[in-house]
Amino acid sequence: MGHKDIISKQVFKRILIDVATYVFALELDKVELIETEQQRVEDRRADLTAKVKDKQGQRFILHIEIQNQNRGDMPDRMLRYLTDIRLNHPGEEVFQYLLYIGEERLTIPEGIESRQLNYRYGLVDMHAIDYKLFMAQDTPDAIVMAILCDFKGESASRVVHDLLSKLMQLTRHDARSLREYISMLEILASNRNIDIDIQQEFAMLQVEIEKLPSFVMGEKKGLKMGLEKGIETGEKRKALLVAKRLLALQMPIEQIAQITELETAEIEKLLS
């Protein structure tokens, strides 16, 4: 399992409810993640497994597998996960879904059909879903999922711009959350190899906002989503990277300092 796969699955744990609601049309009322690690010859773990209750009061176990590559053995793997879950939770109903987020056209079978077995699970290709379904929602969790969907002819740059704008609107009072969602957006975008620097798009969007009359007239505090002072080392590295790219665009150092909240001395060092 690649590092990108592991991170992506951590992202989906955070947005589990919105995945269930908008992708699988499940209206959940309560969610409790459960561990599913089993040992035989090798360690293995289902991606997302949770005890849930829907709004009608029905209780069941929800298993969602995230896949970004076409694997012909996925039906067998899904069946193995099912038997493991059923053995650990006897008598409980299990709903299984495979969510495909890869770049290539989906070719994974929907189950197993043989003389001995007729087995099916839900299979959803995120590329078949209109990204506007998620753009229309008012939760950041739903917005970040739009990056995996069908852009309906829109350029990736335009879609990323719109997603960042919506995220900024929804998190305008919480800069930390905004950074987290932008990081999630970057991770999910990497699954479909979108060749766009999201951090740079974000920085340029900030520049656009600063040109708005409402920004000039005193809404700077509510609209500006710059990087905070005293952020962790990883976040500071991102700020320096954005500053370096803006320098390459010949943006004035004072303006870069305002966007990134770096000291001008730190930015000047990048020129040496």
Sequence and secondary structure as in RCSB ss.txt:
>XXXX:A:sequence
MGHKDIISKQVFKRILIDVATYVFALELDKVELIETEQQRVEDRRADLTAKVKDKQGQRFILHIEIQNQNRGDMP
DRMLRYLTDIRLNHPGEEVFQYLLYIGEERLTIPEGIESRQLNYRYGLVDMHAIDYKLFMAQDTPDAIVMAILCD
FKGESASRVVHDLLSKLMQLTRHDARSLREYISMLEILASNRNIDIDIQQEFAMLQVEIEKLPSFVMGEKKGLKM
GLEKGIETGEKRKALLVAKRLLALQMPIEQIAQITELETAEIEKLLS
>XXXX:A:secstr
  HHHHHHHHHHHHTHHHHHHHTS   EEEEEE    EESSSEE  SEEEEEEETTS EEEEEEEEESS  TTHH
HHHHHHHHHHHHHSTT  EEEEEEE  SS     SEEESSS EEE EEEEGGGSBHHHHHTSSSHHHHHHGGGSB
 TT  HHHHHHHHHHHHHHHTTT HHHHHHHHHHHHHHHHTTT    HHHHHHHHHHHHHTSHHIIIIIHHHH  
   TT  HHHHHHHHHHHHHHHHTT  HHHHHHHH   HHHHHHTT 
